Amino acid sequence: MTPKNSFAVLLRWSLLAIPFLLSLSCKRKAENISTLTAVNPYVYGYTSGVISKASPIKVQFADQIADAKEVGKPAKKDLIRFSPNIAGTAVWEDTRTLRFDPLEPLPTSTSFQVQVDVKKLIKAAKGENASFAFAFRTRDQYYQSSLEGLRYPNEKEYAKPVLKGVVFTADLADNASVEGLLKASQPGASLNLRWEHSADQLAHYFTVEGIQRTKNDSQVQLKWNGNSLGIKGTKEEKVDIPSIDKFTLLDARVIQGQEQYILCEFSDPLQPTQLLNGLISLRGYEGALRYIIESNIARVYPESSLTGDYTLTATEDIRNSKNQRLNSQATWNLRFEDVKPQVRLVGNGVIMPNSNGLMFPFEAVGLNAVDVEIFKIFNNNILQFLQDNPLDGDYDLFKVGRIVLQEKVDLQSLNPNAITSKWGRYAIDLSQMIQQDDQALYSVRIGFRAEYANLSCLKNVPTDAEPFGMTAAEIDASEEEVRSIMDFWYGPYGYTEEYSWENRENPCFSEYYNSDRYIRRNILASNLGLIVKQGGTQELVTVVTDLRTTDPIGNAQIEIYDFQQQLIGQGSTGKEGIGRIPFKGRPYLVVAKQNRERGYLRLQDGESLSMSRYDVDGAVIQKGLKGMIFGERGV
């Protein structure tokens, strides 16, 4: 009799496509960077454009340069030089990639010229190919502050509120520099600031503590000084603090997020069990309202999206947590605006089962056109791509593929019935845009520009921008590297003297239209679903099925590779779509092949599916035969 599970260790990976939800209603301005002519047959890729001050600088060569034993170790001295000089260490990231790690973050708003001594690495490099020059620039540093309002850590202590807010920086900033931006005070006393910083050092949350509500109204004064971040200029803000006896509506504002709502901020925590129907109303709106109470905040949700001017009324019957009524009725004039121009993905997954064409669905609002960019990862580079990325990854793509198309697409042509002021569903037929390679992996990027937005308030939009679009033939004929829309950190118009980072959240300014708002997704046209299980033996159990019908696929060829892309096992599936494939070494990737179709599944530690819901306890039989004797009547 076998044990209930002979595997003491069981790992399970799966590549079952979560199909796209196909409910179908169906020359650039350069950044202000000093550039060099960067062409060298021995160099495949390099760092360029606008980068973060903490980014490493990389140069990737066309062929293997370093020995495998040198990977992770310092390279020869003086291989790479910078102007202005950068202190740091050059190491071999892999056998083809030289990475320079600065000892300290680079200075902001600085252009660097880089010189690589190719001849020291490649003896055949002569003449103009003996060296390689390129340039890049670090981001300009900015900060933007936003106040969330008064909050109550202890809802029973009305006299001790705190003030919460957040600071966003354009590039990473060390904690001490950010904390030096702000000082807070209340008449007669300075106030303590408590900070929390995000892991990427771009968002910095602060809490002003020690605020006192007394018998008289007062103010908290916030003084901002950008010197600690190397930014000129100061500003001041004042926040009203009502007296301890005043229960009032402090603020009401419209929040235009995924769901439109009104945020009402009161001076006291509200009674959490009270019904606000009729107590908070919206003049001119006849639909239903939904309410959520959270401490001193009430969120009011209309059942449909609104535009235009409305008046919010809060009656005296609203009660705080001490059952006291609002001091007086409050009214607030609100303006509901159209949703900001945006795009978003539809559904999940990377695998796209074959259908009529390659339909890529997405949703958009407030736009009449989008920019579509298609990046092709060549089929013979997919194993290399998967060394650094999962199937939906986007790290270091230019060493495994290139841009094959950039095209402006009119949304009206995709869905004539869509209303631009509301989220609409669109679908792009990629088979009509590119010459499809069934075995390649594609990265589809979608962006947009200010001139595509349906807004009358647009300001500071350059009028001399060249039209977007390059065909595959134009890209092949181009002598310059094609710039990706995902590099439009300053937006498609580049950096100008009028640029203001504080306008990045305002769709009325061109700064809003930048690559942070663009979307991307990798797609692989395949019908192969792949499940792999590994137990305690040198064998993988593979299951291959058809994603369209869930039928098993027999005679599918299975190949197992290690991290170095070496074949360490191969076999095929039987009639039931199941194969037991022996291997040698440590498996990293499984490839399933059926005619021209391919399925890929990484077996990296940490990516296996969780088995915590299943009983996988058991023991491995080391040697011999395990059995059991059933006795009868106590014998």
Secondary structure, DSSP 8 states (H G I E B T S, - for coil): ---S---SS-EEEEE----------------S--------TTEEEE--SEE-TT--EEEEESS--S-GGGBTSB--TTSEEEES---EEEEESSSSEEEEEESS---SS-EEEEEEEGGGT-TT--GGGGEEEEEEEE----EEEEEEEEE-SSTT-TT--EEEEEEEESS---HHHHHTTEEEEETTEEEEEEEEE-TTSSEEEEEEE-----SS-EEEEEEEEGGGGT---EEEEEEEE--TT---EEEEEEEESSSEEEEEEESS-B-TT---BTTEEEET--S-EEEEEETTEEEEEESS---EEEEEEE-TT-BBTTS-B-SS-EEEEEEE-----EEEE-S--SEE---SS-EEEEEEESBSEEEEEEEEE-GGGHHHHHHH--TT--TTGGGTEEEEEEEEEEHHHH-TT--TTS-EEEEEEGGGTS---TT-EEEEEEE--GGGB--S--BS--S-----EE-HHHHHH-SS----GGG-TT-TT---TT--GGGGG-TTBGGG-SGGG-EEEEEEE--EEEEEEE-SSSEEEEEEEETTT--B-TT-EEEEE-TTS-EEEEEE--TTSEEEEE-SS---EEEEEETTEEEEEE--TT-S---TTS--------SS--------TT-
